[in-house]
Amino acid sequence: MDALMTGQMQAALLQSSEQVQGPRRPANEAQARQVAEEFEAMFLAQLIEQMMGESTESEAFGGGPGEAAFKGMLNEEYAKVMAKAGGIGLADNLTREILRMQETGEPS
């Protein structure tokens, strides 16, 4: 199971970094950690968006297009805060994998 999870994390990390900014090679452990936290925040934002769905919309706070426009941004900010606070531990594993890949010279 760990090998499968590691492979999936590698593929997701490579795909997301190429789509967002092109390949990015962190120069040190601090930069690797930052990249890993950004990835975890992106993952958590998607998770939160699916989890919240339509159930959090309420007419008491106005609803409508204004709420719909800013709900995604609010979910992203929640995710960034969660990732900075330790998240679900994904950033720790990603940091180790990024550093391991750089040491072995695997393509990024």
LOZA-776101 format. One record per residue: residue number from 1; residue in one letter; x, z, y of N, C-alpha, C in turn. Coordinates in Angstrom, 2 decimals, m for minus. Layout:
PT/NUM/a/X/Z/Y/X/Z/Y/X/Z/Y
...
END
This chain:
PT/1/m/0.83/0.00/m1.19/0.00/0.00/0.00/0.87/0.00/1.25
PT/2/d/1.98/0.76/1.24/2.84/0.81/2.42/3.46/m0.55/2.72
PT/3/a/3.84/m1.27/1.68/4.43/m2.60/1.90/3.40/m3.55/2.50
PT/4/l/2.17/m3.47/2.03/1.11/m4.31/2.58/0.85/m3.97/4.04
PT/5/m/0.77/m2.68/4.35/0.53/m2.25/5.72/1.68/m2.67/6.63
PT/6/t/2.91/m2.53/6.16/4.07/m2.92/6.96/4.04/m4.42/7.24
PT/7/g/3.70/m5.21/6.23/3.62/m6.66/6.41/2.54/m7.05/7.41
PT/8/q/1.40/m6.38/7.33/0.31/m6.67/8.26/0.69/m6.27/9.68
PT/9/m/1.37/m5.12/9.83/1.78/m4.68/11.17/2.79/m5.67/11.74
PT/10/q/3.73/m6.14/10.92/4.71/m7.11/11.41/4.03/m8.39/11.89
PT/11/a/3.12/m8.89/11.08/2.43/m10.13/11.44/1.61/m9.94/12.71
PT/12/a/0.91/m8.83/12.82/0.09/m8.57/14.00/0.95/m8.41/15.24
PT/13/l/2.06/m7.70/15.10/2.95/m7.49/16.24/3.53/m8.82/16.72
PT/14/l/3.98/m9.64/15.79/4.54/m10.93/16.16/3.49/m11.81/16.82
PT/15/q/2.30/m11.85/16.24/1.24/m12.69/16.78/0.83/m12.23/18.17
PT/16/s/0.65/m10.92/18.36/0.20/m10.42/19.66/1.25/m10.62/20.73
PT/17/s/2.53/m10.40/20.42/3.56/m10.55/21.44/3.73/m12.01/21.84
PT/18/e/3.57/m12.94/20.89/3.69/m14.35/21.23/2.50/m14.83/22.05
PT/19/q/1.31/m14.31/21.78/0.13/m14.73/22.52/0.14/m14.20/23.94
PT/20/v/0.60/m12.98/24.13/0.52/m12.35/25.44/1.64/m12.82/26.36
PT/21/q/2.89/m12.70/25.93/4.00/m13.00/26.83/5.09/m13.84/26.19
PT/22/g/4.90/m14.30/25.02/5.97/m14.95/24.30/6.81/m13.88/23.62
PT/23/p/7.76/m14.27/22.78/8.56/m13.29/22.07/9.32/m12.40/23.03
PT/24/r/9.39/m11.13/22.69/10.04/m10.14/23.55/10.89/m9.24/22.67
PT/25/r/12.17/m9.15/22.95/13.07/m8.31/22.16/13.44/m7.08/22.97
PT/26/p/12.92/m5.92/22.58/13.31/m4.69/23.27/14.80/m4.43/23.11
PT/27/a/15.45/m4.04/24.19/16.90/m3.84/24.17/17.30/m2.48/23.62
PT/28/n/16.41/m1.50/23.71/16.76/m0.16/23.23/15.53/0.54/22.67
PT/29/e/15.73/1.76/22.21/14.63/2.49/21.58/13.49/2.78/22.55
PT/30/a/13.81/3.07/23.81/12.75/3.35/24.79/11.87/2.12/25.01
PT/31/q/12.47/0.96/25.10/11.70/m0.27/25.27/10.89/m0.59/24.02
PT/32/a/11.48/m0.33/22.84/10.75/m0.55/21.59/9.53/0.35/21.55
PT/33/r/9.69/1.60/21.98/8.57/2.54/22.00/7.48/2.05/22.96
PT/34/q/7.88/1.54/24.12/6.92/1.05/25.11/6.12/m0.13/24.54
PT/35/v/6.80/m1.05/23.89/6.12/m2.20/23.27/5.14/m1.72/22.21
PT/36/a/5.58/m0.75/21.40/4.72/m0.22/20.34/3.49/0.48/20.92
PT/37/e/3.67/1.22/22.00/2.53/1.90/22.64/1.56/0.88/23.26
PT/38/e/2.10/m0.18/23.83/1.24/m1.23/24.39/0.41/m1.88/23.28
PT/39/f/1.05/m2.12/22.14/0.32/m2.71/21.02/m0.75/m1.75/20.51
PT/40/e/m0.39/m0.47/20.38/m1.37/0.51/19.91/m2.54/0.62/20.89
PT/41/a/m2.26/0.57/22.19/m3.32/0.62/23.19/m4.25/m0.58/23.06
PT/42/m/m3.67/m1.76/22.82/m4.49/m2.96/22.65/m5.38/m2.81/21.40
PT/43/f/m4.80/m2.31/20.32/m5.56/m2.09/19.09/m6.68/m1.08/19.32
PT/44/l/m6.36/0.02/19.99/m7.36/1.06/20.24/m8.47/0.55/21.16
PT/45/a/m8.13/m0.30/22.13/m9.16/m0.85/23.02/m10.16/m1.67/22.22
PT/46/q/m9.67/m2.47/21.28/m10.56/m3.25/20.43/m11.42/m2.34/19.57
PT/47/l/m10.81/m1.28/19.05/m11.52/m0.33/18.22/m12.62/0.38/19.02
PT/48/i/m12.29/0.81/20.21/m13.26/1.50/21.07/m14.41/0.56/21.43
PT/49/e/m14.06/m0.68/21.76/m15.11/m1.64/22.13/m16.09/m1.85/20.99
PT/50/q/m15.58/m1.96/19.78/m16.47/m2.14/18.63/m17.26/m0.86/18.34
PT/51/m/m16.61/0.27/18.52/m17.25/1.55/18.24/m18.37/1.84/19.23
PT/52/m/m18.11/1.60/20.50/m19.09/1.89/21.54/m20.24/0.89/21.53
PT/53/g/m19.89/m0.38/21.45/m20.89/m1.44/21.39/m21.98/m1.29/22.43
PT/54/e/m23.17/m1.56/22.03/m24.33/m1.49/22.92/m24.88/m0.08/23.05
PT/55/s/m24.45/0.81/22.19/m25.06/2.14/22.15/m24.79/2.98/23.39
PT/56/t/m23.75/2.66/24.17/m23.42/3.48/25.33/m24.08/3.00/26.62
PT/57/e/m24.72/1.86/26.56/m25.38/1.37/27.77/m26.64/2.19/28.02
PT/58/s/m26.82/2.57/29.28/m28.01/3.36/29.59/m28.57/2.91/30.94
PT/59/e/m29.86/2.96/31.04/m30.52/2.59/32.29/m30.35/3.68/33.34
PT/60/a/m30.02/4.89/32.93/m29.85/5.99/33.88/m28.70/5.72/34.85
PT/61/f/m27.69/4.98/34.40/m26.54/4.70/35.26/m26.56/3.28/35.80
PT/62/g/m27.66/2.63/35.71/m27.81/1.32/36.31/m27.74/0.17/35.34
PT/63/g/m26.84/0.23/34.37/m26.72/m0.88/33.43/m26.42/m2.17/34.15
PT/64/g/m26.90/m3.25/33.65/m26.78/m4.54/34.31/m25.40/m5.14/34.27
PT/65/p/m25.19/m6.19/35.07/m23.93/m6.92/35.04/m22.73/m6.11/35.55
PT/66/g/m22.95/m5.17/36.46/m21.85/m4.35/36.96/m21.26/m3.49/35.87
PT/67/e/m22.12/m2.85/35.12/m21.64/m2.01/34.02/m20.95/m2.86/32.96
PT/68/a/m21.53/m4.01/32.67/m20.95/m4.90/31.65/m19.57/m5.39/32.08
PT/69/a/m19.39/m5.65/33.37/m18.12/m6.18/33.86/m17.00/m5.15/33.77
PT/70/f/m17.32/m3.89/33.99/m16.27/m2.88/34.06/m16.12/m2.07/32.77
PT/71/k/m17.03/m2.24/31.82/m16.95/m1.48/30.58/m15.67/m1.79/29.80
PT/72/g/m15.28/m3.05/29.77/m14.05/m3.44/29.07/m12.82/m2.80/29.69
PT/73/m/m12.79/m2.75/31.02/m11.66/m2.12/31.70/m11.60/m0.62/31.40
PT/74/l/m12.75/0.01/31.37/m12.80/1.43/31.06/m12.30/1.68/29.64
PT/75/n/m12.70/0.84/28.70/m12.23/0.97/27.32/m10.72/0.81/27.23
PT/76/e/m10.16/m0.14/27.99/m8.71/m0.34/28.01/m7.99/0.89/28.55
PT/77/e/m8.53/1.48/29.60/m7.90/2.68/30.16/m7.98/3.87/29.19
PT/78/y/m9.13/4.02/28.54/m9.24/5.05/27.50/m8.16/4.84/26.44
PT/79/a/m7.99/3.60/26.01/m7.02/3.28/24.97/m5.60/3.57/25.41
PT/80/k/m5.26/3.23/26.67/m3.91/3.49/27.17/m3.61/4.99/27.19
PT/81/v/m4.59/5.78/27.63/m4.42/7.23/27.66/m4.26/7.77/26.24
PT/82/m/m5.07/7.27/25.32/m4.98/7.72/23.93/m3.61/7.38/23.33
PT/83/a/m3.11/6.17/23.59/m1.82/5.76/23.04/m0.68/6.60/23.62
PT/84/k/m0.74/6.88/24.92/0.29/7.71/25.56/0.30/9.13/25.00
PT/85/a/m0.88/9.62/24.62/m1.01/10.99/24.11/m0.70/11.09/22.61
PT/86/g/m0.27/10.01/22.00/0.06/10.05/20.59/m0.81/9.16/19.75
PT/87/g/m1.94/8.76/20.27/m2.81/7.81/19.59/m3.11/8.19/18.15
PT/88/i/m3.04/7.20/17.29/m3.33/7.41/15.88/m2.05/7.32/15.05
PT/89/g/m0.91/7.32/15.71/0.37/7.28/15.01/0.89/5.89/14.75
PT/90/l/0.18/4.89/15.19/0.59/3.51/14.96/1.88/3.18/15.72
PT/91/a/2.01/3.69/16.93/3.20/3.39/17.74/4.48/3.93/17.10
PT/92/d/4.40/5.07/16.42/5.57/5.62/15.75/6.07/4.67/14.67
PT/93/n/5.14/4.19/13.84/5.50/3.25/12.77/6.00/1.93/13.33
PT/94/l/5.35/1.45/14.37/5.77/0.18/14.97/7.16/0.29/15.59
PT/95/t/7.45/1.40/16.25/8.77/1.59/16.84/9.85/1.53/15.77
PT/96/r/9.62/2.26/14.67/10.59/2.25/13.57/10.76/0.84/13.01
PT/97/e/9.67/0.11/12.87/9.73/m1.25/12.31/10.44/m2.20/13.26
PT/98/i/10.18/m2.09/14.55/10.86/m2.94/15.54/12.36/m2.71/15.48
PT/99/l/12.76/m1.45/15.47/14.19/m1.13/15.43/14.82/m1.59/14.12
PT/100/r/14.10/m1.44/13.01/14.62/m1.87/11.71/14.81/m3.39/11.70
PT/101/m/13.83/m4.11/12.25/13.93/m5.56/12.28/15.11/m6.03/13.14
PT/102/q/15.38/m5.32/14.21/16.51/m5.70/15.07/17.83/m5.41/14.37
PT/103/e/17.91/m4.30/13.65/19.14/m3.97/12.95/19.47/m4.96/11.85
PT/104/t/18.44/m5.42/11.15/18.66/m6.35/10.04/18.73/m7.80/10.51
PT/105/g/18.40/m8.03/11.75/18.47/m9.37/12.32/17.33/m10.27/11.92
PT/106/e/16.21/m9.69/11.49/15.04/m10.49/11.16/14.50/m11.12/12.43
PT/107/p/13.91/m12.31/12.32/13.38/m12.98/13.54/12.25/m12.17/14.16
PT/108/s/12.19/m12.22/15.49/11.13/m11.48/16.18/9.99/m12.35/16.57
END
